[in-house]
Amino acid sequence: MATFSPQIQAVLCDMDGTLSDTEVFWQQAERRIIAEYGDPTLRPEATDQSIGISMEASAALLRDQYGVTLEIGQLMQLAVDYALEAMSGEITWMPGILSLLDEAETAGIPRALVTSSPGRVARAIVAELPGQTFDVIISGDDVSSHKPEPAPYLHAAQALGADPRHCVAFEDSVPGVLSALAAGCLVVGASSIGAAFEAHERLIVRPSLEGLSLRDIADAARTAGD
């Protein structure tokens, strides 16, 4: 029998690919860095490998596999600068997520943004939200271990005063889903690039968040727990 509860104490939301369609800007930043400081031939799978992992891991990937000559710290700073430059005025929100955040706000359910991206990027994106906001932002700067480790989601739940087992997490990447599951959350995995999620009793897989409600999620949790 599933152990999650239909009671939702908090909503925890990933950023790139879940809240905002910003993965493309990180990919553009990586391609630009490789063209300027490494091997100009970028293999198609390169940017897919960095989805959902920490900035440090992404930087190490560029150095190890694509010959980028910058130090890790320099590379991370440049990636942020290039990504923010590309994002300026161009942020698109992923289908369905804003209505879910609206529903949570109306119901008085606290919300946290949980991202591996730096705080500077997270704050810039949240500032563009059309009305919605988050009670807490947990960025890659705020935890010592990153997705797929449970620390980001555990930290977010604690900051909101919620039991992780009573939190719903929205994710789009395998590392993110694994992180939220390891923290004990009920997870909704919706990937626009077809990420392959392994079946789990606390995981609801959807092609998109569009048309989904928190009531639907609570009903699914209740049914699975019967």
Beta strands, then each sheet from edge to edge (+ up, - down):
strand 1: 10-13
strand 2: 111-114
strand 3: 136-138
strand 4: 167-171
strand 5: 186-190
strand 6: 203-206
sheet 1: 3+ 2+ 1+ 4+ 5+ 6+
end
